């Protein structure tokens, strides 16, 4: 069946809401990641040195924006191409960085849960539904699979 036009529309519509207050939602996103998996803090270079999430950390905000935006772009690509296509250099970089940070499959699930909860809070209960959750979830899953494949390539190249 593929990713539908409606699913793409749901992702784009909620992304517009997120963009209205990126600093707030970025902070919320990372707070949720650490609430779900406190040990994940040391995987983020910009959080390692601090005892709390720095409110005005530009690297934290930039990282959250990348995750939100890449997931949104994944939704658009799924609709247009039936798959997620990330530029080779970007994908290689993402694979390498995730391997160096010690990212494993369960970490992707933590980020997914935090992402979905952040979006749910951003758009509110009246707009959040199973369809919206599935659209973002599918877009994220496809992006995560592309990164995991590149992580495996990185392992194979360095083995």
C-alpha positions as CSV (number, residue, x, y, z in Angstrom):
1,X,0.0,0.0,0.0
2,X,2.9,2.4,0.7
3,X,2.9,5.7,2.4
4,X,-0.2,7.6,1.5
5,X,-0.8,11.2,0.5
6,X,-2.8,11.6,3.7
7,X,0.0,10.3,5.9
8,X,2.5,12.7,4.2
9,X,0.0,15.5,4.8
10,X,-0.4,14.6,8.5
11,X,3.4,14.7,9.0
12,X,3.8,18.0,7.2
13,X,0.9,19.6,9.1
14,X,2.3,18.6,12.5
15,X,5.9,19.6,11.4
16,X,4.5,23.1,10.8
17,X,3.3,23.2,14.5
18,X,6.7,21.9,15.7
19,X,8.5,24.6,13.7
20,X,6.6,27.3,15.6
21,X,8.6,26.6,18.8
22,X,11.7,24.5,18.0
23,X,13.6,25.5,21.2
24,X,10.7,24.3,23.4
25,X,10.1,21.1,21.5
26,X,13.8,20.3,21.2
27,X,14.2,20.5,24.9
28,X,11.1,18.4,25.4
29,X,12.3,15.8,23.0
30,X,15.6,15.4,24.8
31,X,14.0,15.5,28.2
32,X,11.8,12.6,27.1
33,X,14.7,10.6,25.7
34,X,16.5,10.9,29.1
35,X,13.3,10.2,31.0
36,X,12.9,7.0,29.0
37,X,16.6,6.0,29.0
38,X,18.7,8.1,31.5
39,X,21.9,6.3,30.4
40,X,21.5,7.7,26.9
41,X,22.9,11.1,28.1
42,X,26.5,10.0,27.6
43,X,25.8,9.2,24.0
44,X,25.3,12.9,23.1
45,X,28.5,14.8,23.2
46,X,26.7,18.0,24.0
47,X,25.0,16.5,27.1
48,X,27.9,14.5,28.6
49,X,29.5,17.2,30.6
50,X,26.3,18.6,32.3
51,X,24.2,17.4,35.1
52,X,21.0,18.6,33.5
53,X,19.7,19.4,30.0
54,X,21.1,22.9,29.2
55,X,18.1,25.1,28.3
56,X,19.9,27.2,25.8
57,X,22.2,24.6,24.2
58,X,22.4,25.3,20.5
59,X,23.8,21.9,19.7
60,X,20.9,20.2,21.4
61,X,18.4,22.3,19.5
62,X,20.3,21.7,16.2
63,X,20.3,18.0,16.8
64,X,16.6,17.9,17.6
65,X,15.8,19.9,14.5
66,X,17.7,17.5,12.4
67,X,15.8,14.5,13.8
68,X,12.4,16.2,13.4
69,X,13.3,17.5,9.9
70,X,14.8,14.3,8.6
71,X,11.8,12.3,9.8
72,X,9.5,14.8,8.0
73,X,11.6,14.6,4.9
74,X,11.4,10.8,5.1
75,X,7.6,11.0,5.0
76,X,7.8,13.1,1.8
77,X,10.2,10.7,0.2
78,X,8.2,7.7,1.2
79,X,5.2,9.2,-0.6
80,X,7.2,10.3,-3.7
81,X,9.7,7.4,-4.1
82,X,8.4,4.6,-1.9
83,X,11.6,4.7,0.1
84,X,13.8,6.9,2.1
85,X,16.7,8.3,0.2
86,X,19.3,10.2,2.1
87,X,22.3,11.6,0.3
88,X,25.2,9.1,0.4
89,X,27.6,11.4,2.2
90,X,24.9,12.3,4.8
91,X,24.0,8.6,5.3
92,X,27.7,7.6,5.6
93,X,28.2,10.3,8.2
94,X,25.1,9.3,10.2
95,X,26.2,5.7,10.1
96,X,29.7,6.5,11.3
97,X,28.5,8.9,14.1
98,X,25.9,6.5,15.4
99,X,28.5,3.6,15.5
100,X,31.0,5.8,17.3
101,X,28.4,6.9,19.8
102,X,27.6,3.3,20.5
103,X,24.0,3.4,19.2
104,X,22.2,0.1,19.1
105,X,18.8,-0.9,17.8
106,X,17.0,-0.3,21.2
107,X,18.2,3.3,21.1
108,X,16.2,3.9,17.9
109,X,13.1,2.8,19.7
110,X,13.7,5.2,22.6
111,X,14.2,8.1,20.2
112,X,11.0,7.0,18.3
113,X,9.0,7.0,21.5
114,X,10.3,10.4,22.5
115,X,9.6,11.8,19.1
116,X,6.0,10.6,19.0
117,X,5.3,11.9,22.5
118,X,6.8,15.3,21.6
119,X,4.7,15.5,18.5
120,X,1.6,14.4,20.5
121,X,2.2,17.2,23.0
122,X,2.9,19.7,20.3
123,X,-0.2,19.2,18.3
124,X,-2.6,18.4,21.2
125,X,-4.9,15.6,22.0
126,X,-7.7,16.8,19.6
127,X,-5.4,16.4,16.6
128,X,-3.3,13.4,17.8
129,X,-4.7,10.1,16.7
130,X,-3.6,6.6,15.6
131,X,-3.3,7.8,12.0
132,X,-0.9,10.6,12.9
133,X,1.1,8.3,15.2
134,X,1.4,5.7,12.4
135,X,2.4,8.3,9.8
136,X,5.3,9.7,11.9
137,X,6.1,6.2,13.1
138,X,6.5,4.8,9.6
139,X,8.5,7.8,8.4
140,X,10.8,7.4,11.4
141,X,11.1,3.6,11.1
142,X,12.2,4.0,7.4
143,X,14.8,6.6,8.3
144,X,16.1,4.5,11.1
145,X,16.4,1.5,8.8
146,X,18.5,3.5,6.3
147,X,20.8,4.7,9.2
148,X,21.0,1.1,10.6
149,X,22.0,-0.2,7.1
150,X,24.8,2.4,6.9
151,X,25.9,1.5,10.4
152,X,26.2,-2.1,9.3
153,X,28.2,-1.0,6.2
154,X,30.5,0.9,8.5
155,X,31.0,-2.2,10.7
156,X,31.7,-4.3,7.7
157,X,34.2,-1.8,6.3
158,X,36.1,-1.5,9.6
159,X,35.9,-5.2,10.5
